[in-house]
Amino acid sequence: MNTIEALLLTDEFKKNLINQLIKKLEENYVFPEVALTINEKLVEFTKGEKFALLSAPEEFCTSISQILQSVNHDRHLALHFLEHSKKEESNDEDQFEMEEGTWLNNFGFAKCEILPGNVGYLKLNIFDLPHLAGDTAVATMNFLVNTSGLIIDLRENGGGDPDMVNILMSYFFETDIHHTTFYNRAENKEIQFWTMSYVPGKKYLEKPVRVLTSKYTFSAAESFAYNLKHLNRAKIVGENTGGGAQPGRPHILHPQFEVFISHGRAVSTVTNTNWEGVGVEPDTLIDSKEAFDKAYEDILSGLLDSEEYCLHKPLKVEAEKQLNKLNKMFGII
């Protein structure tokens, strides 16, 4: 154990950290009654033998996070040890930039291509902040707009920013649609999210869309999949998602410890509920490793049933060739 870890994990330090955590939960957690129950569990934990024996920061955070999630299984709610110290938290959420969402990984737009049969493929690994990733999002959608069908791969997407979700959703709907309302406890108000009737470039309308999911798909990525599914704009192919529908932000308790606290909850205007704790259920449940092939097969099959699509002979031949390969993989022929 290094000097910093030895200094941090005294009983006095741990109890001080827990007291700060209790206060943050009391002031910010979206469900006050749940926060009260969690805080009672935290106080009880400080009196036990296990609390006294915890020595490593990572072990401490794991144990505390288990308590935080024990009441209503909120996977957003967790304590984290920071290898690099942070200064005091900013009160301006717009200044909080997700570490994963930098230009170094193209703001999460990991892959964009046109597959044989004129099917678009987008692998998106994070919904980054619009002021960082907006230009890339627009360029990507404009590149894909002339494809005959689209596969959006969210299997490695752990979430991100709801405004980017809304921007990308807007490409799939012609008019303004109120799809989600977020309740924010800190401000005690509701925030409505509507798709936009105008986007830079053409919209992707009336063409088949498949969204790929896995157990890792979480938070904002689930919001995108959930909304497109329940608004009947896309089919979901893959695994049931992680189940995190309560947005929040990190709070610094110490330069090397922060807690992510959910301060709001999402409510779908279609279902009047959300995916918290249950995830997004796929239309086609299949191992995530096979989800791409299944979605590709599904889109090609549908396109080949279209007279307009089949008028393009070279395209039809190309699609039939690809579909034949996929059918052999699934043992259909």
C-alpha positions in Angstrom: 0.0 0.0 0.0 1.4 3.4 -0.9 1.6 6.4 1.4 -1.5 8.1 0.0 -3.7 5.0 0.5 -2.4 4.4 4.0 -3.2 8.1 4.9 -6.7 8.0 3.3 -8.0 4.8 4.9 -7.9 5.5 8.6 -11.1 4.9 10.4 -11.4 8.6 11.0 -11.0 9.3 7.3 -13.6 6.6 6.3 -16.2 7.9 8.8 -15.7 11.4 7.5 -16.2 10.3 4.0 -19.3 8.4 4.9 -20.7 11.4 6.7 -20.2 13.5 3.5 -21.8 10.8 1.4 -24.8 10.7 3.7 -25.3 14.5 3.3 -24.9 14.4 -0.5 -27.5 11.6 -0.7 -29.9 13.4 1.6 -29.6 16.6 -0.5 -29.5 15.2 -4.0 -30.8 11.6 -4.5 -33.9 11.5 -6.7 -35.9 9.4 -4.2 -35.6 11.0 -0.7 -37.2 8.1 1.0 -34.7 5.7 -0.6 -31.8 8.0 0.4 -33.0 7.8 4.0 -33.0 4.0 4.0 -29.5 3.9 2.3 -28.1 6.3 4.9 -29.4 4.1 7.7 -27.6 1.2 6.2 -24.4 3.2 5.8 -24.5 4.3 9.5 -25.0 0.7 10.5 -22.1 -0.4 8.3 -19.7 1.9 10.1 -20.3 0.1 13.3 -19.4 -3.3 12.0 -16.1 -5.3 11.8 -15.9 -5.3 8.0 -15.8 -1.5 8.0 -12.9 -1.5 10.3 -11.0 -4.1 8.3 -11.3 -2.4 4.9 -7.8 -1.2 3.9 -7.6 -0.6 0.2 -9.5 2.3 -1.5 -10.9 0.0 -4.3 -12.3 -2.5 -1.7 -13.8 0.4 0.3 -15.5 1.8 -2.8 -16.8 -1.7 -3.8 -18.3 -2.3 -0.4 -19.9 1.1 -0.1 -21.3 0.9 -3.7 -22.9 -2.4 -2.8 -24.8 -0.7 0.0 -25.7 2.2 -2.2 -27.3 -0.1 -4.7 -28.8 -2.5 -2.2 -32.2 -0.7 -1.8 -33.4 -0.1 -5.3 -30.5 -1.5 -7.4 -29.6 1.9 -9.0 -26.5 1.0 -11.0 -25.7 4.7 -11.5 -25.3 5.2 -7.8 -21.7 4.3 -6.9 -18.6 5.5 -5.0 -15.4 5.7 -7.1 -11.7 5.9 -6.2 -9.8 8.3 -8.4 -6.2 7.6 -9.4 -5.7 11.3 -10.2 -6.9 13.8 -7.8 -9.8 16.1 -8.6 -10.4 19.6 -7.3 -13.8 20.8 -6.0 -16.7 19.9 -8.2 -18.2 22.4 -10.6 -21.8 23.4 -10.2 -22.1 23.8 -13.9 -23.1 20.4 -15.3 -22.4 21.6 -18.8 -18.7 21.8 -17.9 -18.6 18.1 -17.0 -17.0 16.4 -20.0 -17.1 12.6 -20.0 -13.6 11.2 -20.1 -14.6 8.6 -22.8 -16.0 11.3 -25.1 -12.9 13.0 -26.5 -11.7 13.7 -30.0 -9.1 10.9 -29.5 -11.9 8.3 -30.1 -13.9 10.4 -32.5 -16.4 11.3 -29.8 -17.6 7.7 -29.7 -18.3 7.4 -33.5 -16.2 4.3 -33.7 -17.2 3.0 -37.2 -19.4 4.2 -40.1 -19.7 2.3 -43.3 -22.0 1.1 -46.1 -22.4 -2.7 -46.3 -23.1 -4.8 -49.3 -26.8 -4.3 -50.2 -26.6 -0.6 -49.4 -27.1 -1.2 -45.7 -25.6 1.4 -43.4 -23.7 0.5 -40.2 -22.9 2.9 -37.3 -20.9 1.8 -34.3 -21.5 4.4 -31.5 -19.7 3.8 -28.2 -20.9 6.9 -26.3 -23.4 9.8 -26.7 -21.0 12.6 -26.2 -21.8 16.3 -25.5 -23.2 18.1 -28.5 -20.8 21.0 -28.4 -18.0 18.5 -28.7 -19.5 15.9 -31.0 -22.3 17.7 -32.9 -20.3 18.2 -36.1 -19.3 14.5 -36.2 -22.8 13.4 -35.5 -24.2 15.5 -38.4 -21.4 14.3 -40.8 -22.1 10.7 -39.9 -25.9 10.9 -40.5 -25.4 12.8 -43.8 -23.0 10.0 -44.9 -25.6 7.3 -44.0 -28.7 9.0 -45.3 -28.8 7.4 -48.7 -28.6 3.8 -47.5 -31.6 1.5 -47.8 -31.5 0.3 -44.2 -29.4 1.1 -41.1 -27.8 -0.9 -38.2 -26.9 1.2 -35.1 -24.5 -0.8 -32.9 -24.8 0.2 -29.2 -23.3 -3.0 -27.8 -20.3 -1.2 -26.3 -22.2 2.0 -25.4 -22.4 2.8 -21.7 -24.3 6.0 -22.0 -23.6 9.7 -22.2 -25.5 12.9 -22.8 -29.3 13.1 -23.2 -29.1 16.0 -25.6 -27.0 14.0 -28.0 -29.6 11.2 -27.8 -32.2 13.7 -28.8 -30.2 15.1 -31.7 -29.6 11.7 -33.2 -33.2 10.6 -32.6 -34.4 13.7 -34.5 -33.0 12.2 -37.7 -35.6 9.4 -37.5 -38.8 11.4 -37.0 -40.3 13.9 -39.4 -42.1 16.1 -36.8 -41.5 17.3 -33.3 -42.3 14.4 -30.9 -42.3 14.7 -27.1 -40.7 11.4 -26.2 -39.3 11.7 -22.6 -39.7 13.8 -19.5 -36.9 14.0 -17.0 -37.7 15.0 -13.4 -34.9 16.8 -11.7 -35.0 16.7 -7.9 -32.3 19.4 -7.4 -34.4 22.0 -9.3 -37.8 20.3 -8.5 -38.9 20.6 -12.1 -39.6 18.5 -15.2 -37.6 18.8 -18.4 -39.3 17.7 -21.6 -37.3 16.2 -24.5 -38.7 16.7 -28.0 -37.3 15.5 -31.3 -36.5 18.4 -33.7 -38.3 19.0 -37.0 -35.2 20.5 -38.4 -31.8 18.8 -38.6 -28.7 19.7 -40.7 -29.2 17.6 -43.8 -31.8 15.0 -44.7 -33.7 12.9 -42.3 -33.6 9.1 -42.2 -37.3 8.3 -42.6 -39.4 5.3 -43.6 -36.4 3.0 -43.9 -35.7 -0.1 -41.7 -33.5 0.5 -38.6 -32.1 -2.1 -36.2 -30.4 -1.2 -32.9 -27.9 -3.7 -31.5 -27.7 -4.1 -27.7 -25.8 -6.0 -25.1 -25.8 -6.3 -21.3 -23.3 -3.5 -21.3 -25.6 -1.1 -23.1 -26.6 1.4 -20.4 -28.1 4.8 -19.5 -28.4 7.2 -22.4 -27.8 4.3 -24.9 -30.8 2.6 -23.3 -32.8 5.8 -23.7 -32.1 5.9 -27.4 -33.0 2.2 -27.9 -36.1 2.4 -25.7 -37.5 5.4 -27.4 -36.9 4.1 -30.9 -38.5 0.8 -30.0 -41.6 2.2 -28.3 -42.1 4.9 -30.9 -42.1 2.0 -33.5 -39.2 3.4 -35.4 -36.6 0.6 -34.9 -36.3 -3.0 -33.9 -33.9 -3.9 -31.1 -31.7 -6.9 -31.7 -29.4 -8.5 -29.0 -29.4 -8.8 -25.3 -31.4 -7.2 -22.5 -29.7 -3.9 -21.5 -28.3 -2.9 -18.1 -31.2 -1.0 -16.7 -30.2 2.6 -15.8 -32.8 5.3 -16.3 -31.9 7.7 -13.5 -29.4 10.4 -14.7 -27.1 12.2 -12.4 -23.6 13.6 -11.9 -20.5 13.0 -9.8 -20.0 14.7 -6.5 -16.5 15.1 -5.1 -16.2 13.9 -1.5 -12.4 14.1 -1.4 -9.8 14.8 -4.2 -9.5 11.0 -4.7 -13.1 9.9 -4.0 -16.3 10.8 -5.8 -19.8 9.5 -5.8 -22.2 9.5 -8.7 -25.6 10.4 -7.5 -28.8 10.0 -9.6 -30.7 13.3 -9.2 -33.4 12.6 -11.8 -35.6 10.0 -13.5 -36.7 9.5 -17.0 -40.3 8.9 -17.9 -41.4 7.8 -21.4 -44.5 9.5 -22.9 -45.4 6.2 -24.5 -45.1 3.8 -21.6 -45.4 6.2 -18.7 -42.5 4.4 -17.1 -38.8 3.6 -18.0 -36.2 0.9 -18.1 -34.7 1.4 -14.6 -33.8 -2.0 -13.2 -35.3 -4.0 -16.0 -33.4 -2.8 -19.1 -34.6 -2.5 -22.7 -36.1 -5.8 -23.9 -35.0 -6.7 -27.4 -37.5 -7.4 -30.2 -35.1 -10.2 -31.2 -33.4 -11.7 -28.1 -30.1 -13.2 -29.2 -26.5 -13.4 -28.0 -24.9 -10.0 -28.5 -22.1 -11.6 -30.5 -24.6 -12.8 -33.1 -26.7 -9.6 -33.0 -25.1 -7.9 -36.0 -25.5 -10.9 -38.4 -29.1 -11.3 -37.3 -29.9 -7.7 -37.8 -28.2 -7.6 -41.2 -30.1 -10.7 -42.3 -33.4 -9.2 -41.1 -32.9 -5.9 -43.0 -31.8 -7.7 -46.2 -34.8 -10.0 -46.1 -37.1 -7.1 -45.8 -35.4 -5.1 -48.6 -35.6 -8.1 -51.0 -39.4 -8.1 -50.4 -39.6 -4.6 -51.8 -40.3 -4.2 -55.5 -38.7 -0.8 -55.6 -35.4 -2.1 -54.1 -35.4 -5.1 -56.4 -35.6 -2.9 -59.5 -32.0 -2.1 -58.9 -30.6 -5.4 -60.3 -27.0 -5.1 -59.2 -28.2 -4.2 -55.7 -30.6 -7.1 -55.6 -27.9 -9.6 -56.7 -25.5 -8.2 -54.0 -28.1 -8.4 -51.3 -29.1 -12.0 -52.3 -25.5 -13.0 -52.2 -25.0 -11.6 -48.7 -28.3 -13.0 -47.4 -27.3 -16.4 -48.7 -24.1 -16.3 -46.6 -26.0 -15.2 -43.5 -28.6 -17.9 -43.9 -25.9 -20.5 -44.1 -24.5 -19.1 -40.8 -27.8 -19.5 -39.1 -28.4 -22.9 -40.6 -31.5 -21.8 -42.5 -30.3 -23.3 -45.8 
